[in-house]
Amino acid sequence: MKTRTGPRRKRGFPAAVRALAGAVALIFAGTQLGSVAYAHRRGDKEDKEKAAAHYKEGKKLFDLGKFPEAIAEWEKGYAAKEDKAFLINLGHAHREMGNFDKAIFYYKRYLVGIDDNAPQRAAVLEYISVLEAKRVEAQRKAEEEAKAKEARNNPPPDLSVKKEPKDKPLPPPPPPPPEEGGILTKWWFWTGVAVVVGGGVAIGVVASSSGKDFTQPPSNLPLPPGNILRF
């Protein structure tokens, strides 16, 4: 029995078989890569078709003045394919609605990464400049309206009107009305009248009976001697 003294051979597939297997593997890999590329192209085509459909529908709605609906369509179109045309159109729709902040946002997003020589770049920059000025004016008007509303709700006090003190004393009560009939209804008034009238009548009777004229002043002649009046 012979004993091997040299290096042993490694058993394996023949070279032709190994070459065939490698060729098959390359063909399979190429087929897979081709399938992936085809699927990618097919998906990209479908995305383009979806984006184009949303763009057309959004433009139709924009022309009809239905800006919120147009915005919804263009947002779906941008989600299907990130085309910058959707950004500038979204800026236009928000500008028409008076949403200046949103419009400026989309215009600025459109300018990101765009070539300086792009045909619409100058127009978009002009849109941004005009909208920023309008935004400042809108903020100023809003502040003025807020101040006017505050002034209407809280008017300043009228200094021309004199306010009455809170603790003003009450006016005195009016005098009581005179008694009905007055002094002519009093018994003592008529009693006094009767006394006065009676006295006058008595004096007149006495004067007429004595024959003296009591209307003449008394004589200033001295009395004769011996005729002294005594009481």
C-alpha positions in Angstrom: 0.0 0.0 0.0 1.4 3.3 -1.1 1.4 6.3 1.1 1.0 9.8 -0.3 3.8 12.1 0.6 2.9 15.2 -1.4 0.1 17.9 -0.7 -3.4 16.6 -0.9 -5.8 18.0 -3.6 -8.9 19.8 -2.5 -11.9 18.3 -4.0 -14.4 20.7 -5.6 -16.5 21.5 -8.6 -14.7 21.5 -11.9 -13.8 24.9 -13.3 -16.4 24.7 -16.0 -19.2 24.2 -13.5 -18.0 27.1 -11.4 -17.9 29.3 -14.4 -21.4 28.3 -15.4 -22.7 29.0 -11.9 -21.2 32.4 -11.9 -22.7 33.2 -15.2 -26.1 32.2 -14.0 -25.7 34.3 -10.8 -24.8 37.3 -12.9 -27.8 36.8 -15.2 -30.1 36.5 -12.2 -28.7 39.6 -10.5 -29.1 41.5 -13.8 -32.6 40.3 -14.1 -33.4 41.5 -10.6 -31.8 44.9 -11.1 -33.7 45.3 -14.3 -36.9 44.5 -12.5 -36.2 47.0 -9.8 -35.3 49.7 -12.4 -38.4 48.9 -14.4 -40.6 49.1 -11.3 -38.9 52.4 -10.3 -39.6 53.8 -13.8 -43.1 52.5 -13.7 -43.7 54.0 -10.2 -42.1 57.3 -11.3 -44.4 57.4 -14.3 -47.5 56.8 -12.1 -46.4 59.5 -9.7 -46.0 61.9 -12.6 -49.4 61.0 -13.9 -51.0 61.6 -10.5 -49.1 64.9 -10.1 -50.2 66.0 -13.5 -53.9 65.2 -12.7 -53.8 67.1 -9.4 -52.1 70.0 -11.1 -54.8 70.2 -13.8 -57.7 69.9 -11.3 -56.1 72.5 -9.1 -55.7 75.0 -12.0 -59.3 74.5 -12.9 -60.4 75.3 -9.3 -58.0 78.2 -9.1 -59.5 79.7 -12.3 -63.0 79.4 -10.7 -61.9 81.3 -7.6 -62.1 78.2 -5.4 -58.7 78.8 -3.8 -59.0 76.4 -0.8 -59.9 73.5 -3.1 -57.1 74.4 -5.5 -54.6 74.4 -2.6 -55.8 70.9 -1.5 -55.2 69.6 -5.1 -51.8 71.1 -5.4 -50.7 69.8 -2.0 -51.6 66.3 -3.2 -49.8 66.9 -6.4 -46.6 67.9 -4.5 -46.9 64.9 -2.3 -47.0 62.7 -5.4 -44.1 64.4 -7.1 -42.0 67.2 -5.5 -42.1 69.6 -8.4 -41.3 73.3 -7.5 -44.1 74.3 -9.8 -46.6 73.3 -7.1 -44.8 75.5 -4.6 -45.2 78.7 -6.7 -48.8 77.8 -7.4 -49.5 77.3 -3.8 -48.0 80.7 -3.1 -50.4 82.3 -5.8 -53.5 80.7 -4.2 -52.6 81.9 -0.7 -51.8 85.3 -2.0 -55.3 85.5 -3.6 -56.9 84.5 -0.2 -55.0 87.3 1.6 -52.8 84.7 3.5 -49.6 86.8 3.1 -47.6 84.7 5.6 -48.4 81.5 3.8 -47.8 82.9 0.4 -44.4 84.3 1.4 -43.5 80.9 2.9 -44.2 79.0 -0.4 -42.5 81.6 -2.5 -39.4 81.3 -0.4 -39.5 77.5 -0.5 -39.6 77.8 -4.3 -36.4 79.8 -4.3 -34.5 77.2 -2.3 -31.9 75.6 -4.6 -33.2 77.3 -7.7 -30.8 78.6 -10.3 -30.1 82.3 -10.2 -30.9 82.5 -13.9 -34.3 80.7 -13.5 -36.9 82.7 -15.6 -39.4 83.0 -12.7 -36.9 83.8 -9.9 -37.1 87.6 -10.4 -40.9 87.5 -10.5 -41.1 85.5 -7.3 -38.7 87.9 -5.5 -41.0 90.8 -6.6 -44.0 88.9 -5.2 -42.3 88.5 -1.9 -41.3 92.2 -1.7 -44.9 93.3 -2.5 -46.5 90.9 0.0 -44.1 91.9 2.8 -45.2 95.5 2.4 -48.8 94.5 2.4 -48.3 92.5 5.5 -46.9 95.5 7.3 -49.8 97.6 6.2 -52.3 95.0 7.3 -50.7 94.8 10.7 -50.8 98.6 11.0 -54.5 98.7 10.1 -55.3 95.9 12.5 -53.6 97.8 15.4 -55.5 101.0 14.5 -58.9 99.1 14.4 -58.1 97.5 17.8 -57.3 100.9 19.3 -60.5 102.4 17.9 -62.6 99.5 19.3 -60.9 100.0 22.7 -61.8 103.7 22.6 -65.4 103.0 21.7 -65.8 100.5 24.5 -64.0 102.7 27.0 -64.7 106.4 26.2 -62.9 109.0 28.3 -64.9 110.8 31.0 -66.8 114.0 30.0 -65.1 116.8 32.0 -67.8 119.3 31.0 -70.5 117.6 33.0 -70.3 118.4 36.7 -70.8 115.4 38.7 -73.0 115.6 41.8 -71.3 114.5 45.1 -72.4 111.2 46.3 -73.2 112.4 49.8 -75.1 115.5 48.8 -77.5 116.7 51.6 -81.2 116.5 50.9 -83.0 119.8 50.3 -85.2 121.1 53.1 -88.8 120.1 52.9 -91.2 122.7 51.5 -93.2 124.9 53.9 -96.6 123.5 54.9 -99.5 125.0 52.9 -101.6 127.8 54.5 -104.6 126.7 56.5 -107.8 126.9 54.6 -109.7 130.2 55.0 -106.7 132.1 56.6 -107.2 134.7 59.4 -110.7 135.5 58.3 -111.9 132.3 59.8 -110.5 132.9 63.2 -113.1 133.9 66.0 -110.7 136.2 67.8 -110.2 138.3 64.7 -113.8 139.1 64.4 -114.1 139.7 68.2 -111.3 142.3 67.9 -113.1 143.9 65.0 -116.3 144.1 66.9 -114.6 145.8 69.9 -112.9 148.4 67.7 -116.1 149.2 65.9 -118.1 149.4 69.1 -115.6 151.8 70.7 -115.6 154.1 67.7 -119.4 154.2 67.7 -119.4 155.1 71.5 -116.9 157.9 71.0 -118.9 159.4 68.2 -122.1 159.4 70.3 -120.4 161.1 73.2 -118.9 163.8 70.9 -122.1 164.6 69.3 -123.9 164.9 72.6 -121.4 167.4 74.1 -121.4 169.7 71.1 -117.7 170.0 71.2 -115.6 169.7 68.1 -113.0 167.1 69.0 -111.4 167.6 65.7 -110.0 171.1 66.7 -106.8 171.3 68.7 -107.1 172.3 72.4 -106.8 176.0 73.4 -103.5 177.2 74.7 -105.0 180.0 76.7 -104.2 179.9 80.4 -107.0 179.0 82.7 -108.5 181.8 84.9 -107.4 182.0 88.5 -109.3 179.8 91.0 -110.5 177.4 88.3 -108.0 174.6 88.9 -109.0 171.3 87.6 -108.8 168.6 90.2 -109.1 164.9 89.7 
